[in-house]
């Protein structure tokens, strides 16, 4: 039986996200020169930057490889960005071992089959509203927001609010 996700929020120290379908809506625009362009939500970006600024470990583990997306994430303060990752579990263990992070303190948000094995290992497996059914089945929390449409902001804001780290005037409003 899954634990209520709200009981897990206070112990989260680490936020890990997939990119395509989580931080983007999963669509790619292909330009004539072959460049692939993705759209990212500015509110997700604000929440990621806030989490970094508040001292949370924030990482990206993605099979995709986009220099522009990497640059955007670096500008938000994310230092641990793993792209072109084919074995997400191996990268998860490498990252948590390097930073001495207990998996029970990790929130991971993924949306599709490559994320399934990671979601089974972390303390708080989450997904966007439009994730694959298999991913929804293993997630403790399914955001009411779609990927690239505020799903990351949703989970980050909940973690920070419950821990009193969102914004002084708004923390008490968390229900």
DAURKA-V806531 format. One record per backbone hydrogen bond with DSSP energy under -0.5 kcal/mol. NH is the residue of the N-H (numbers start at 1). CO is the residue of the C=O. E is the energy in kcal/mol with one decimal. If there is no record, write none. Layout:
nh->NH co->CO e->E
nh->NH co->CO e->E
This chain:
nh->7 co->4 e->-1.6
nh->8 co->4 e->-0.6
nh->8 co->5 e->-1.1
nh->9 co->5 e->-1.4
nh->11 co->8 e->-1.7
nh->12 co->9 e->-1.3
nh->13 co->105 e->-2.4
nh->14 co->105 e->-1.9
nh->15 co->57 e->-3.2
nh->16 co->107 e->-2.8
nh->17 co->59 e->-2.1
nh->18 co->109 e->-1.9
nh->22 co->19 e->-2.2
nh->23 co->19 e->-1.9
nh->24 co->19 e->-1.6
nh->25 co->39 e->-0.5
nh->29 co->37 e->-2.6
nh->30 co->28 e->-0.5
nh->31 co->29 e->-0.6
nh->31 co->35 e->-2.7
nh->34 co->31 e->-2.8
nh->37 co->29 e->-2.6
nh->37 co->35 e->-0.5
nh->41 co->23 e->-0.8
nh->45 co->41 e->-1.9
nh->46 co->42 e->-2.2
nh->47 co->43 e->-2.1
nh->48 co->44 e->-2.5
nh->49 co->45 e->-2.6
nh->50 co->46 e->-2.4
nh->51 co->47 e->-2.5
nh->52 co->48 e->-2.5
nh->53 co->49 e->-2.7
nh->54 co->50 e->-1.8
nh->55 co->52 e->-1.7
nh->56 co->51 e->-2.4
nh->57 co->13 e->-2.4
nh->58 co->56 e->-0.5
nh->59 co->15 e->-2.5
nh->60 co->80 e->-2.3
nh->61 co->17 e->-2.0
nh->62 co->82 e->-2.8
nh->70 co->66 e->-2.4
nh->71 co->67 e->-2.4
nh->72 co->68 e->-2.2
nh->73 co->69 e->-2.4
nh->74 co->70 e->-2.5
nh->75 co->71 e->-2.2
nh->76 co->72 e->-0.9
nh->77 co->74 e->-1.5
nh->78 co->73 e->-2.2
nh->79 co->77 e->-0.5
nh->80 co->58 e->-0.8
nh->81 co->79 e->-1.0
nh->82 co->60 e->-2.9
nh->82 co->80 e->-0.5
nh->83 co->81 e->-0.7
nh->84 co->64 e->-2.6
nh->85 co->62 e->-2.6
nh->86 co->84 e->-0.6
nh->88 co->86 e->-0.6
nh->91 co->87 e->-1.8
nh->92 co->88 e->-2.5
nh->93 co->89 e->-2.6
nh->94 co->90 e->-2.3
nh->95 co->91 e->-2.7
nh->96 co->92 e->-2.9
nh->97 co->93 e->-2.5
nh->98 co->94 e->-2.2
nh->99 co->95 e->-1.9
nh->100 co->97 e->-0.9
nh->101 co->96 e->-2.7
nh->105 co->102 e->-2.3
nh->106 co->103 e->-1.7
nh->107 co->14 e->-2.9
nh->108 co->106 e->-0.5
nh->108 co->124 e->-1.8
nh->109 co->16 e->-2.2
nh->110 co->108 e->-0.5
nh->110 co->126 e->-1.8
nh->115 co->112 e->-2.6
nh->116 co->112 e->-0.5
nh->116 co->113 e->-1.5
nh->119 co->115 e->-2.5
nh->120 co->116 e->-1.7
nh->121 co->118 e->-1.7
nh->122 co->118 e->-1.2
nh->123 co->103 e->-2.4
nh->124 co->106 e->-2.4
nh->126 co->108 e->-2.9
nh->127 co->141 e->-1.6
nh->129 co->145 e->-3.0
nh->131 co->128 e->-1.6
nh->132 co->111 e->-2.7
nh->135 co->132 e->-0.8
nh->136 co->132 e->-2.2
nh->137 co->133 e->-2.0
nh->138 co->134 e->-0.8
nh->138 co->135 e->-0.6
nh->139 co->135 e->-0.9
nh->139 co->136 e->-0.6
nh->140 co->125 e->-2.5
nh->141 co->125 e->-1.5
nh->143 co->127 e->-2.8
nh->143 co->141 e->-0.6
nh->148 co->22 e->-2.6
nh->149 co->146 e->-2.0
nh->151 co->146 e->-1.1
nh->154 co->150 e->-2.3
nh->155 co->151 e->-1.8
nh->156 co->152 e->-2.6
nh->157 co->153 e->-2.9
nh->158 co->154 e->-1.8
nh->159 co->155 e->-2.2
nh->160 co->156 e->-2.8
nh->161 co->157 e->-2.7
nh->162 co->158 e->-2.3
nh->163 co->159 e->-1.4
nh->164 co->161 e->-1.5
nh->165 co->160 e->-3.6
nh->166 co->160 e->-0.8
nh->170 co->167 e->-2.9
nh->171 co->167 e->-1.7
nh->173 co->170 e->-1.3
nh->174 co->171 e->-1.6
